[in-house]
Amino acid sequence: MRPWGAKSYNTPVSIPRVYWPLGEPHSGGVEFTGDEAHRLRHVLRMAPGDAVSLFDGRGHEWTGQVGALTRQGVAVVNLQPITPIPEARASITLAVGVLKGDQMDAVVRDATMLGAAVIQPLRTAHVTVPPKAWQSGAARERWQRVAIASATQCRRAVVPEVLPVADLSACLRASAALRLMCVEPAVGAPAADWRPAAAPPESVLVLVGPEGGWAATEVEQAVAVGARLLSLGPRTLRAETAPVVALTLVSSAWGW
Amino acid sequence: MRPWGAKSYNTPVSIPRVYWPLGEPHSGGVEFTGDEAHRLRHVLRMAPGDAVSLFDGRGHEWTGQVGALTRQGVAVVNLQPITPIPEARASITLAVGVLKGDQMDAVVRDATMLGAAVIQPLRTAHVTVPPKAWQSGAARERWQRVAIASATQCRRAVVPEVLPVADLSACLRASAALRLMCVEPAVGAPAADWRPAAAPPESVLVLVGPEGGWAATEVEQAVAVGARLLSLGPRTLRAETAPVVALTLVSSAWGW
């Protein structure tokens, strides 16, 4: 859904964006080669003089124009820093039980779009995806590429870092000002009654189970280290939708 | 994500559910034929004595056991009414610009899972899906089937009604205690600052634009009839994710 007004922050939505992870671009301009040059030239069909924006994935963004199109690449010149879209007021880590390929890609895409600063794939009791699907670095590289593509699309200047798959216990040991474990209501379960404090905490860890949900011992383990329980409503959510619902609740809690 | 405790309301998540739209089942039991019989027997591999639950799509649910498996069908006997999962505290209509096939199916599926009571597909200025894709009754029938399948999965006892495609102006004329139009922030646009009142309104109309967003005149038209503007955050959301974010905000506003 595009903004309905004329401009969104400093970058009109009609201006294509390109990921430029190499730091402050040279004042004289930069040159894209390889995949990004292909995208600019053949997918976006950009011509010299067309407006384009660059973002570094760490919160910086610049606008410029397409310069020379050579056999080697596409130049972007006249770069000027612009104000990027603001980040969420709390730094949010989404820790989520590993899902199968398409579902996990959707979770990474949507978590990027909903403002997660870090994505922590989890190995939990009920993860059913075989380890060979996520143990190599290839899965993490793919998820990181998905995050870059999603940041490009949603006009975010920050690309969340996708961490290597970790155990729940290691994840719970990492520091976080607020830990929220997402649960659905169940008879006899501890009440999920987290309400946001007036001011955002510095960091929030949002824990979402895999397709099979949490084992009871996992909930106990999280509660033992101070995690609060967050209800995602009375209905059984699809595994790849639960993170969208959770991140909406947390990101909007302090006015986005 | 399944509940992590033993039971969810009266229906443990392990009990398969079947849609039974024919009203109060006969006390002696009911017999499924056709697709539902096939699903019970060959997909769910149910045997006599297995627990099953029936829901009528209008808020009623019963548990029973599989009885006789005959060539004609599958009987379900010993039916007892149970307490269904509660509905949202406000009756929510999701009105959404028509999206292409897969995306619209996902929106209907997710809106069902997030508690919409009615789904109103909209023809708006920026809808790009050709009329032949949605003008016949076939599209509406497919969306209604998607809603039934989603209610079955998410354990909801109510199936939202999918209305025929309507114009935005007709939709705005229909009665609703609260109208919310979802917008993304844009420089110079009226501020989106809806905050929920303490008590839920009787009915809420949630308006979400199609892939191309709202035309400025459409926002003016909604504001003119008293619609409030609801922000879905600073980033550009995918068209099929915006309804999930909007329904999460509205459904959770009064404690789900």
Boltz contact constraints between the chains, C-beta under 6 A:
constraints:
  - contact:
      token1: [A, 1]
      token2: [B, 209]
      max_distance: 6.0
  - contact:
      token1: [A, 1]
      token2: [B, 213]
      max_distance: 6.0
  - contact:
      token1: [A, 1]
      token2: [B, 237]
      max_distance: 6.0
  - contact:
      token1: [A, 1]
      token2: [B, 239]
      max_distance: 6.0
  - contact:
      token1: [A, 1]
      token2: [B, 242]
      max_distance: 6.0
  - contact:
      token1: [A, 2]
      token2: [B, 213]
      max_distance: 6.0
  - contact:
      token1: [A, 3]
      token2: [B, 184]
      max_distance: 6.0
  - contact:
      token1: [A, 3]
      token2: [B, 186]
      max_distance: 6.0
  - contact:
      token1: [A, 4]
      token2: [B, 183]
      max_distance: 6.0
  - contact:
      token1: [A, 4]
      token2: [B, 213]
      max_distance: 6.0
  - contact:
      token1: [A, 4]
      token2: [B, 214]
      max_distance: 6.0
  - contact:
      token1: [A, 4]
      token2: [B, 216]
      max_distance: 6.0
  - contact:
      token1: [A, 4]
      token2: [B, 219]
      max_distance: 6.0
  - contact:
      token1: [A, 5]
      token2: [B, 186]
      max_distance: 6.0
  - contact:
      token1: [A, 5]
      token2: [B, 188]
      max_distance: 6.0
  - contact:
      token1: [A, 5]
      token2: [B, 189]
      max_distance: 6.0
  - contact:
      token1: [A, 7]
      token2: [B, 187]
      max_distance: 6.0
  - contact:
      token1: [A, 8]
      token2: [B, 186]
      max_distance: 6.0
  - contact:
      token1: [A, 85]
      token2: [B, 234]
      max_distance: 6.0
  - contact:
      token1: [A, 86]
      token2: [B, 234]
      max_distance: 6.0
  - contact:
      token1: [A, 113]
      token2: [B, 235]
      max_distance: 6.0
  - contact:
      token1: [A, 154]
      token2: [B, 235]
      max_distance: 6.0
  - contact:
      token1: [A, 154]
      token2: [B, 236]
      max_distance: 6.0
  - contact:
      token1: [A, 155]
      token2: [B, 236]
      max_distance: 6.0
  - contact:
      token1: [A, 156]
      token2: [B, 235]
      max_distance: 6.0
  - contact:
      token1: [A, 183]
      token2: [B, 4]
      max_distance: 6.0
  - contact:
      token1: [A, 184]
      token2: [B, 3]
      max_distance: 6.0
  - contact:
      token1: [A, 186]
      token2: [B, 3]
      max_distance: 6.0
  - contact:
      token1: [A, 186]
      token2: [B, 5]
      max_distance: 6.0
  - contact:
      token1: [A, 186]
      token2: [B, 8]
      max_distance: 6.0
  - contact:
      token1: [A, 187]
      token2: [B, 7]
      max_distance: 6.0
  - contact:
      token1: [A, 188]
      token2: [B, 5]
      max_distance: 6.0
  - contact:
      token1: [A, 189]
      token2: [B, 5]
      max_distance: 6.0
  - contact:
      token1: [A, 209]
      token2: [B, 1]
      max_distance: 6.0
  - contact:
      token1: [A, 213]
      token2: [B, 1]
      max_distance: 6.0
  - contact:
      token1: [A, 213]
      token2: [B, 2]
      max_distance: 6.0
  - contact:
      token1: [A, 213]
      token2: [B, 4]
      max_distance: 6.0
  - contact:
      token1: [A, 214]
      token2: [B, 4]
      max_distance: 6.0
  - contact:
      token1: [A, 216]
      token2: [B, 4]
      max_distance: 6.0
  - contact:
      token1: [A, 219]
      token2: [B, 4]
      max_distance: 6.0
  - contact:
      token1: [A, 233]
      token2: [B, 256]
      max_distance: 6.0
  - contact:
      token1: [A, 234]
      token2: [B, 85]
      max_distance: 6.0
  - contact:
      token1: [A, 234]
      token2: [B, 86]
      max_distance: 6.0
  - contact:
      token1: [A, 235]
      token2: [B, 113]
      max_distance: 6.0
  - contact:
      token1: [A, 235]
      token2: [B, 154]
      max_distance: 6.0
  - contact:
      token1: [A, 235]
      token2: [B, 156]
      max_distance: 6.0
  - contact:
      token1: [A, 236]
      token2: [B, 154]
      max_distance: 6.0
  - contact:
      token1: [A, 236]
      token2: [B, 155]
      max_distance: 6.0
  - contact:
      token1: [A, 237]
      token2: [B, 1]
      max_distance: 6.0
  - contact:
      token1: [A, 239]
      token2: [B, 1]
      max_distance: 6.0
  - contact:
      token1: [A, 242]
      token2: [B, 1]
      max_distance: 6.0
  - contact:
      token1: [A, 244]
      token2: [B, 244]
      max_distance: 6.0
  - contact:
      token1: [A, 245]
      token2: [B, 248]
      max_distance: 6.0
  - contact:
      token1: [A, 248]
      token2: [B, 245]
      max_distance: 6.0
  - contact:
      token1: [A, 248]
      token2: [B, 248]
      max_distance: 6.0
  - contact:
      token1: [A, 256]
      token2: [B, 233]
      max_distance: 6.0
